Amino acid sequence: GILPPPSTISCGNCQPASYPWMAFLFDSSKANGDNSFCGATLISDIQLVTAAHCVIGKTTDDIAVLIGNPNADYELNKWNFKYIYKIEIFPFYQENIDNGWRQNPDIAIITLEQPLLLSSKINPICLPSITDTSKTYEGVTATVAGWGKTQTGQPSTDQLLKVEVPDLSNNECKAFYKWLKR
């Protein structure tokens, strides 16, 4: 995706949401009090995927994970964190390149110190099978969810938000992302 500067949940029709795979990343190293910075998605009982730009330059001691509640503020106030064992940045990610958001594999995997107890409030996202290439998802409506600043500039840390967006066809995607070589 494209990250508009500054990162926002930019929608006029965002709605409250609750997804058991959504996690809130908290930066304990910041001294200014604004410790929220990114979201992540639970992909197993112990691993999450997030953007590389969210975790580059940070250590496992800098970041904590909040999961299981769409109200991140509530969990922050309880100090109900999950701690991180390892951060793996995609090897071809480059932090300091021109137009980095356009030509960069901006992905990282976070491994927690301990597996999570899965429940209706904490559960990994369902991903398509890597062997099932018959589905293109063209015309399907996708859901984008997250916390952060909304288009009005207000934080949404007290409520996970979602917005529905249409999936592009492969041809539309290829036309928009011409710089991709595949």
N, C-alpha and C positions, 0 to 999 in steps of 0.2 A: 504494500500500500504506500500511499504518499503521505508523509507527515507534514501538515502545514505548520509553519512556524508562527507562534508557538503552538505546541500540541494542544488540541482542544477536542472535545466532543462537540462537533459542529452540526447541530441539527435543530430544526424548529419543532420537530415532533418526537423528541426523545421521550421515552417512557421509563418508569421504574422497572427494574428487572431483578431477577434472582436466578443465578445459574450456579450449580454446585461445582463447576470446574473453574470458575473465575477466582483469581487470587490478586491480592493487593500487595505491592512491594513497598516496603518502608525503608528509608535510608536513615539509619541511626547515626551516621557520621556527620550529618548536617547540623550545624549549630544554630541556624537562623529560625528553627521552629517549623519550617515547611518541609517535612520529612517524606511526604508522599511523592512518588515520582513516576510510577509505571504500574501496569497490570501484567498479569501472566495467566497462562491457561494450564490447568492440571492435565497431564497426558498419561499419567500412571499414578500409583499410590505413593510415589516418591519423587517424580520428576515433573517439572513445569517447563513450558516454552515461553520465551519473552523476546523482546527486541534486543539485539546486541548493544545498541546505543544506550539502553537502560542500565546495563551492568558493566560496560567497559570501564576499566580503571578502578573498579570497586572490588573489595575483598569479601569473603564470606562473612566477616565480622561487621561489614558495613550495611548489609541488607538482611532484613527479616521479612517473612511472608505471613500475611493474614489471609485466612481462607475459611469459608463456611458461613459467612454472613455478608449480605449485600450492603450492610452499614459498616464500612471500614472504621468510621469514627468510634463506634461502640467497641470494636475489637482493639483499636489503638488505646482507648482509655483503660481497658482491662489488661493491657500489655500481653495479649494472647497471641504471641508470635510462634511461628515455626522457624527453626534455625536451618541455615544452609550449610551443606557439606562441601559442595563443589559448584563452580560456575564454569561452563564450557562455551566459549565464543566460537561461532563458525569460523574455520581457519582462514577463509578468504575475505572475511569482514575487514574493511579498512576504515579506521576511525577518521582520518584526516584526508579525505579526497574531495575535490570539487564535485558538486552535485552528488554527493555520497548517498543521499536518500534515493537517487534514481538508479544507481548502478552498483548497489552494494547488497550482499546477502545479509540483511540485518536480522540475525537470529542467534539466539543463545539458549542453552539448556541449563536449568537450575536443578541440582539434586539436593534434596533435603537431608538433614542428619538422620531422620527416622521416617519410616513409612507412615502414612496417614491411615487412620481408621476410617474406612469408607462408609458412607451413610447417605441418606437422602440429601444431606446438606453439603457433603464433600464427596465428589465423585468425578472421575476423569471424563473429559469430553469424548464423544464418539467420533472417530475419524474414518474417512473412507479407506477401504482396503487398497494397498499399494498395487495389488494385482488386478483390481477392477478398473480398467481403463475405459469401459463402455459408457460410463456416465460422464457427461461434460458439465452438468449442473447449469447449463445455459438456460436462462429464463427463470431459474429458481431464485427466490428471495433469500438473501443471507442476512443474518443478524450480527451486528457489530455491537459489542458491549464494553463498558469500561467506566472508570472513575476519572476525575480530573476536573479541569476547568471547562465549563460549558461555553457556548458562544457569547453568553452574557458576561463572562469573566468570573462567574461564581463557581466555587468548588462544589463537586458532587460527592465528596468523600462520605457523606452520610447516606448516600443511596447509589447503588450501581445503576447505570443507565444503559438503555439499548436503543438502537435505531435499525430499521429494516432498509436494506439497500439491494438493488438488483445485481445479479451476477452478470458479468460481461461474457459474451461468446468468446471462443478462442480467437476468432478473426479480429474482433474488436480489441481484445487484449494485446494481440500481436501488433496491431496498428498503433496502439497507444504506447507500448513498450518496445519500439523498434530497435532500441539500443541493445536489447537482449539478443544474444547470438544463436539461441535455440528456438 
